Amino acid sequence: MNFSEYIKLYKPKINDAIKLIYDKKIKSVKNAFLKAYYSELREYFLAGGKKIRPLLCIATYNAFKKKKDDKIVFPSVGTEFLHNASLIHDDIIDKDNFRRGKPAFHYRFRQYHEIHDLKKIPAEDFGNSIGIIGGDSAFFLGLEAYLYNNFKQDLNVNAIQYYEEVFKELCEGVLIEIDMVNQQNLKIHDYIEMISLKTGALIEKSILIGANYARVDDKYKTYLSTYGKNLGIIFQISDDILGTFGDEKITGKPVNGDIREGKKTCLLIEAYNTLNDKKRAQLNKLIKMPEITDIEVKEVKELFLEADVINSCKNLADTYYQEAKMSIDKLKGVINQSEVEFFEDLLNFVIKRKF
Amino acid sequence: MNFSEYIKLYKPKINDAIKLIYDKKIKSVKNAFLKAYYSELREYFLAGGKKIRPLLCIATYNAFKKKKDDKIVFPSVGTEFLHNASLIHDDIIDKDNFRRGKPAFHYRFRQYHEIHDLKKIPAEDFGNSIGIIGGDSAFFLGLEAYLYNNFKQDLNVNAIQYYEEVFKELCEGVLIEIDMVNQQNLKIHDYIEMISLKTGALIEKSILIGANYARVDDKYKTYLSTYGKNLGIIFQISDDILGTFGDEKITGKPVNGDIREGKKTCLLIEAYNTLNDKKRAQLNKLIKMPEITDIEVKEVKELFLEADVINSCKNLADTYYQEAKMSIDKLKGVINQSEVEFFEDLLNFVIKRKF
């Protein structure tokens, strides 16, 4: 089954599992504000996204099973909760009011504040407060995927260990990224380390949680792990490219945010390490400015193009692509052919994606 | 053993368990900023607080054991992580820069920003960002208390279910409190419901987690649960009284914050329900103002005193005190005498506390 066939078959089931968790909460509370809060969280979760993490968990489980079953769908949504929870907090940190073309979670409550004409707290503070708690709730609700399902307790404890471990990695990735804004002389190796934590780890753990529930032998987990981490790395590299050179109409995200925030993307690091001293100093000066004009953003992009960073970043992604492909090759004959197809197709989708 | 004997014996052990969890993290990371981050979290956790939640967990476990052992100390710190994590996020939400007479966690990173002269991000945003992630980290690190210990897996899964459940209750309590600022005609019943979630639930769950590890029979859990919830309720009622009429020098917290923020404390609700129409309208007008002067704060306090709210709140606390005491009485003969003493002493400490 290719990637889009997998989406077609499993996305409705994944959404049902998410609904189940939220509907239980909505039903359990009497307070009108809490009902509105959980409903908004549910809507935010269902509003969009390709559900790549649950799909990977399901596909890995299926890959090792002679007979498929849907028991894996419920625990597969755990990492989707973690992912969305971290997006909710990220959007507050980055002051991004929109996500997937719709209002960010905290921004929904800024709007709620305006509709209800609440006077005592400023609208922005109100939105951020509910957003902080919203992320917290979602992080924890993800645990329900492992606490209330039809698998044995030892498998659930292992899954929670992965969940806790990956949460730590994700936080560390975000922290290193924040710190990197103020660091000099970074190498591409530092960047790869950061995105492995920020993006690679959760993709990897979604796969390993699927493998855990299928009781996959440790010797195969190494290949799965490499595939997952690399898929995440490729995803982040193309995210960086699209964040500066993508088409807003296709990506649904405003471009140039990374340049404005001085984020150490692969584009910036490659440019630093390719340009001559004079041009590097010029780039450095532009990036370090607390406020940057549109003309200056354009200058940065011209320096990027001069350093041919799109190609060097695509080459970088290709190294990880080859390694991921080799890992799947090693699993051929061990896992079901229909999931070989899924893993390969997803890999090709990620390296070619325009959105 | 009375409360202070328990503190003397177990607080160093509790602190060691907290250190163990953080030191493992500090050791595992190479990045200098991450090392600073985990060290700051560790220091924040160890800086103060009576460690009431771990103590209650330990005492409950000990209460049902013929022979005491220290196995319970490690899992007892889980709810302390949850508690501190929620304080970290609360302080961002409430814009409180100090806690226990020391800088709040997010404020420590605002100071870090100033020391390191970071230019790209404003100091306040930097502090809040690290604070949001800091709370997230701490929430999750608490899970390690249940994932890596010497108890059986089924007991650990039960403990994690309590942890997830109480986290949900805590979030709901905070959300209801935020929403109550904009609600009218509240009864003391609404207040009790809110503080049961915000404060009572975590005290209760700390106890139930201790009971879980001691495999306590369900019939005794009801009494433990009532004791815990009521202890939390009494704690919050006296917190409200001290927050407006306490001595800053003793509590270490600035007074009048609740009045300024329009928080629906028991004082305010009792005053609303006691004062005549004219005075109630006057109080309402003062509380609803987005900004309130020192003179107006004083007016509010005078209206509180006119309504004799300190006494009515003390009477309210006393109802919960009696019920908690009865629950302990029911356990006499079942649990060890030294823990009967602990539970009773703690209850008396909480109802009489000045800080």
Interface residues (C-beta under 8 A of the other chain):
Chain A: K25 V29 N31 F33 L34 Y37 H89 I92 I93 K95 H116 L118 K119 K120 I121 D125 F126 N128 S129 I130 I132 I133 G135 D136 S137 F139 F140 L141 L143 E144 L147 Q153 D154 N156 V157 I160 Q161 E164 F167 K168 C171 E172 V174 L175 I176 I178 D179 V181 N182 E261 G262 K288 P290
Chain B: K25 V29 N31 F33 L34 Y37 H89 I92 I93 K95 H116 L118 K119 K120 I121 D125 F126 N128 S129 I130 I132 I133 G135 D136 S137 F139 F140 L141 L143 E144 L147 Q153 D154 N156 V157 I160 Q161 E164 F167 K168 C171 E172 V174 L175 I176 I178 D179 V181 N182 E261 G262 K288 P290
